[in-house]
């Protein structure tokens, strides 16, 4: 199984229409990858599906870059 | 048929305008889920759809019950797929001069007519965003634009729908989801049947087409907005009122 970072990057690439190679661990969705606010909502939806979890709105707001998404998933996976 | 296989959710579909909308969308090939507040209403919806040979069913749903709305949408998605067309039609009146209006009259109208629009629209958006296609159509009213003595609550809720519609249209346009209102004028339904005869005559005198509208004429406007023919129409209110009010 791919590791979580790779899976997150893959989803970010799909959702934001960017090249996976251009996504770094500290890439900000809005500032570096050109996401708008609706893109970030959709990205969270996609993460929820990929990792079969529910991310509450107040937590979702804090996920603004790849690292934060990876950290969230690692902290909540399998709970 | 322009809506072949698409799931359409119509609230308040047991009679009047809602029923006409459900039937019209069904004739375009949509799988219609019509809601009513009671089980008997839901059964009536299932009955008229079946009788007309249309796909879909009735569902008992209180649009003011958030948990029930979520559960209903889950159920619909599992059985038929995600909702592609939402018609916010459920509505009530509690007419009263403001001087005499109770908070209950205000709240009941706001909850059923406006809060339900927030709740249902939010609930269907996820599926529409994923599909990159969606139609949210809310049934407003001419009085939301023109005002009407004795209907401060109803007119406020209907005008609220129009503002909601414009804002949501801006939010989700990039995902190919259109959001519009249809604002009926004076339509021949149970809701207008209770009006006093002299009041009806006064209203009729203000209608250039000199007659009440039929529920099917509202349904036609909704079906147009739901179709691909209206793909470039969003954030709008389509007034269907015989010329009673001109924007």
Boltz contact constraints between the chains, C-beta under 6 A:
constraints:
  - contact:
      token1: [A, 42]
      token2: [B, 129]
      max_distance: 6.0
